[in-house]
Amino acid sequence: MAANIFVVTRTALFPGGVAVPDVHVGLYTTQGAFLTSGVTDVNGSVFLGNRAAGTYEIRITPPQSGQVVGGTLQSVTVVGVDPNTFDVVIETSGLPVAVDAAFCRCSGYFVTSHGNPAAGIALHFKEGSFPVLLYAAGAKTTRVVVPEEKVLRTDSKGYVSIDLLRDAVYSVLVGGYDNVFREIKVPDASSAPLVDVLFPTIARVEYKDGDTTLSPTDAPTITLSIPTTKTLKVFTVWRSGAKVAGMSSALSLNFDDQAILDATLTGDTLVLKTKDTPNVTATIKVALKDAAAHGIPVAPSGTIPGGTLTISIL
């Protein structure tokens, strides 16, 4: 017998709580073979196909700051009654914020491949080589942040939290995974999901025309006349919230409309030059070279929000 499979994500088990949209859910065999995936809609529901009765695994990636109750990998058993609906509870109360405005509180949970808490994982953080001066305008005082190495361990629930300087670069080593220190960038925010800070994953690409970000950010557009030259700034935005000028080396840029438009990317600067063909549309597409963060496969993968820039030429 086969049945249609649905996963519903809410802040509490149905009928309690509210729906949580934009949760990525992947369906796998118990041996880890990928079957299909999808993203929950405004009702918190995603359809994962018609499947034979048996046991499967679902792997869940919530939106930023959301946390899965019961583990990001869960086992589900399909029976021959149509449909089969499986509830997943997502905690969306938000991340704890740093008390000091100069810092970002990075926090989150580590779990094993079966969704159990990963306790005792050691995290080694090294700050930069030089002290940082922090000036508090309100109090008219200056403080010195002295570089040090700090070692933290996840607790019995797999949870860990640390305050890091906003917009700063740290060296980090994750016990049991990294063999050497590598660099991470801290978002310029009061809070951030620690796992996304430790394993940077690209969330989207943004383009700025002067001080204005092209919108909508998931499918940016711009209108140009002929002939004209337009200079845009390109930014890579990470799932942690960190934003870096230029395109990450993990991304590739594709442009096939040279007959109507010249596009040149140098560093963080994209120069667009229209030609003599009016009333046409050109596109620039950015794609992932490798859907992995430091060698770890990530979900969701595939297309990059904001990866297609549409240029309308008048």
C-alpha positions in Angstrom: 0.0 0.0 0.0 1.1 3.6 -0.7 0.0 6.9 0.7 0.5 10.6 0.1 3.0 12.1 2.6 2.6 15.6 4.1 4.7 17.2 6.8 3.2 20.1 8.8 5.3 22.5 10.8 3.8 24.6 13.6 4.8 26.2 16.8 2.8 23.6 18.7 1.2 20.3 17.8 -2.1 20.7 15.8 -4.5 22.3 16.6 -2.3 24.4 18.9 0.2 27.0 17.8 0.5 28.7 14.4 1.9 27.5 11.1 5.6 28.0 10.4 6.3 28.6 6.6 9.6 28.4 4.7 10.8 25.3 6.6 12.9 23.0 4.3 12.0 19.3 4.7 13.9 16.5 3.0 12.7 12.9 2.7 15.3 10.1 2.9 15.4 6.3 3.2 16.6 4.9 6.5 19.9 4.3 4.8 20.3 8.0 4.0 19.4 7.9 0.3 17.7 11.2 -0.8 14.2 10.9 -2.2 12.7 14.4 -2.4 12.4 17.7 -0.6 10.2 20.8 -0.4 9.5 23.9 1.6 6.4 24.4 3.8 3.8 26.9 2.5 1.9 29.6 4.4 -0.1 26.8 6.1 3.1 25.1 7.3 2.5 22.2 4.9 4.7 20.4 2.4 3.8 17.5 0.1 6.6 14.8 -0.2 5.0 12.5 -2.7 3.2 9.2 -2.8 5.3 6.6 -1.0 5.1 2.9 -0.2 4.4 1.9 3.4 7.5 1.7 5.6 9.9 3.8 7.7 11.6 7.0 6.3 13.7 9.8 7.7 12.9 13.5 7.4 15.6 16.2 7.7 14.4 19.6 8.7 16.0 23.0 8.2 13.9 25.9 9.8 14.2 29.5 8.9 16.9 31.6 10.7 16.5 31.6 14.5 14.0 28.8 14.4 14.8 25.6 16.3 13.3 22.1 15.7 11.8 20.5 18.8 12.8 16.8 18.9 15.8 17.0 16.5 16.5 18.0 12.9 16.4 14.4 11.8 13.3 12.5 12.6 11.9 9.0 11.8 8.4 8.6 10.3 6.5 5.5 9.5 4.1 5.5 6.5 1.0 3.3 6.7 -1.5 2.5 4.0 -4.0 5.1 5.0 -4.2 8.2 2.7 -3.0 10.7 3.5 -0.2 10.4 6.1 0.5 13.7 7.9 3.4 14.2 10.2 3.7 17.1 12.6 7.0 18.9 13.4 7.2 21.5 16.1 9.4 24.6 15.5 10.4 26.9 18.3 10.3 30.5 16.9 10.6 32.6 20.0 13.9 34.0 18.8 17.6 33.9 19.8 18.9 35.5 23.0 20.5 38.8 22.4 23.8 40.3 23.8 23.4 42.8 26.6 26.4 44.8 25.3 25.6 46.6 22.1 29.1 45.9 20.7 28.6 42.2 20.8 26.6 39.5 19.0 25.3 36.6 21.0 25.8 33.5 19.0 23.9 30.5 20.3 22.4 27.2 19.1 22.1 23.5 19.4 24.3 20.6 18.2 22.6 17.2 17.5 23.8 13.8 16.4 22.8 12.3 13.1 19.8 10.7 14.9 18.6 14.0 16.4 19.9 13.4 19.9 21.7 16.2 21.8 25.5 16.3 21.1 26.9 17.1 24.5 30.5 18.0 25.3 31.6 19.3 21.8 34.5 21.7 22.3 34.6 25.0 20.5 37.8 27.0 20.4 37.6 30.7 19.5 40.6 33.0 18.9 40.2 36.7 18.5 42.4 38.9 16.3 46.0 39.6 17.1 45.4 43.2 18.2 43.3 44.8 20.9 40.0 46.5 19.9 39.0 49.9 21.2 35.3 50.3 22.0 33.9 53.8 22.5 30.6 54.2 24.3 29.4 57.7 23.2 26.6 57.8 25.8 28.9 57.2 28.7 31.9 58.9 27.0 34.1 56.0 27.9 36.6 53.8 26.0 37.2 50.2 26.7 39.9 47.8 25.4 38.9 44.3 24.3 42.0 42.2 24.8 42.4 39.2 22.4 42.1 35.8 24.1 41.4 32.2 23.3 38.2 30.9 24.7 37.0 27.2 24.8 33.4 26.3 25.3 31.6 23.0 25.4 28.0 22.1 24.5 25.8 21.3 27.5 23.7 18.1 28.1 21.1 19.5 25.7 23.8 20.2 23.0 23.4 23.9 23.6 26.1 26.5 23.7 26.2 30.4 23.7 29.0 32.9 23.3 29.2 36.7 22.9 31.4 37.7 20.0 32.3 41.2 18.7 30.0 42.4 16.0 31.3 42.4 12.4 34.6 40.9 13.6 36.6 38.0 12.3 37.5 35.1 14.6 39.5 31.9 14.2 37.6 28.8 15.3 38.1 25.1 15.7 35.2 22.7 16.3 36.3 19.6 18.3 35.9 16.4 16.5 35.5 18.0 13.1 38.1 20.7 12.4 41.8 19.8 12.4 43.0 23.5 12.1 41.6 26.9 12.9 39.6 28.6 10.2 38.1 32.1 10.0 34.5 33.0 10.6 32.8 36.4 10.3 30.3 37.6 13.0 27.1 39.3 11.8 26.6 43.0 12.7 23.6 42.1 14.9 22.7 41.6 18.5 22.1 37.8 18.0 22.8 35.1 15.4 22.4 31.3 15.1 25.8 29.9 16.1 25.8 26.9 13.8 25.3 29.2 10.8 28.2 31.4 12.0 30.5 28.4 12.4 29.5 26.9 9.1 28.8 29.8 6.8 26.1 29.0 4.2 25.1 31.4 1.5 21.5 32.7 1.9 21.3 35.1 -1.1 23.0 37.7 -3.3 22.2 41.4 -3.1 22.8 44.3 -5.5 23.0 47.9 -4.5 22.4 50.9 -6.8 24.1 53.6 -4.7 22.5 53.2 -1.3 19.4 51.4 -2.5 19.2 47.6 -2.5 17.5 46.3 -5.6 14.2 44.7 -4.9 12.6 42.3 -4.4 15.7 40.8 -2.8 14.7 37.2 -3.9 14.3 38.3 -7.5 15.9 41.7 -8.0 15.2 43.9 -11.1 16.5 47.1 -12.6 15.4 49.1 -15.6 18.0 50.8 -17.9 17.8 53.0 -21.0 20.0 52.9 -24.1 22.8 53.8 -24.2 23.8 53.9 -20.6 26.3 52.5 -18.1 25.2 51.5 -14.6 27.5 50.5 -11.7 26.1 48.2 -9.0 27.7 46.8 -5.8 27.4 43.1 -5.2 27.1 41.5 -1.8 27.1 37.9 -0.5 24.7 37.5 2.4 25.2 34.5 4.7 22.5 32.6 6.5 24.0 33.8 9.8 23.1 37.4 8.8 26.7 38.4 7.9 27.1 40.4 4.7 30.3 40.6 2.7 31.1 42.8 -0.3 31.7 40.9 -3.5 30.7 37.4 -4.6 31.9 34.4 -2.6 34.3 32.0 -4.3 31.5 29.3 -3.8 29.4 31.2 -6.4 29.6 31.3 -10.1 28.2 34.1 -12.4 26.6 33.3 -15.8 25.7 35.8 -18.4 24.6 34.9 -21.9 23.1 38.1 -23.3 26.2 39.8 -24.6 24.4 40.9 -27.8 22.3 43.4 -25.9 24.3 44.1 -22.8 27.9 44.0 -21.5 28.3 42.9 -17.9 31.7 42.9 -16.1 32.2 41.9 -12.4 35.4 43.1 -10.8 35.7 42.5 -7.1 32.4 43.8 -5.6 31.6 46.1 -8.6 29.3 45.0 -11.4 29.3 47.3 -14.5 26.4 47.1 -16.9 26.6 48.7 -20.4 23.5 48.6 -22.6 23.9 48.5 -26.4 21.5 49.6 -29.1 18.7 47.1 -28.7 15.6 48.5 -26.9 12.6 46.8 -25.4 14.4 43.6 -24.4 15.3 41.8 -21.2 18.6 40.4 -20.0 19.4 38.2 -17.0 22.5 37.6 -14.9 22.4 34.3 -13.0 24.4 33.4 -9.9 24.6 29.7 -8.8 26.2 27.6 -6.2 29.4 25.8 -7.3 29.1 23.4 -4.4 26.1 23.0 -2.0 28.3 22.5 1.1 29.6 24.5 4.0 33.2 23.6 4.9 32.6 20.2 3.3 29.3 19.6 5.1 26.3 19.2 2.8 23.7 21.8 3.6 19.9 22.1 3.1 18.3 23.8 1.5 20.6 23.6 -1.6 20.2 24.5 -5.2 19.2 28.0 -6.4 20.2 31.1 -4.6 17.6 33.7 -3.7 18.5 36.9 -5.5 20.7 34.9 -7.8 18.8 36.0 -10.9 19.1 39.7 -11.7 16.6 40.8 -14.4 17.6 43.9 -16.5 14.8 45.5 -18.5 16.2 47.7 -21.3 14.0 50.5 -22.7 
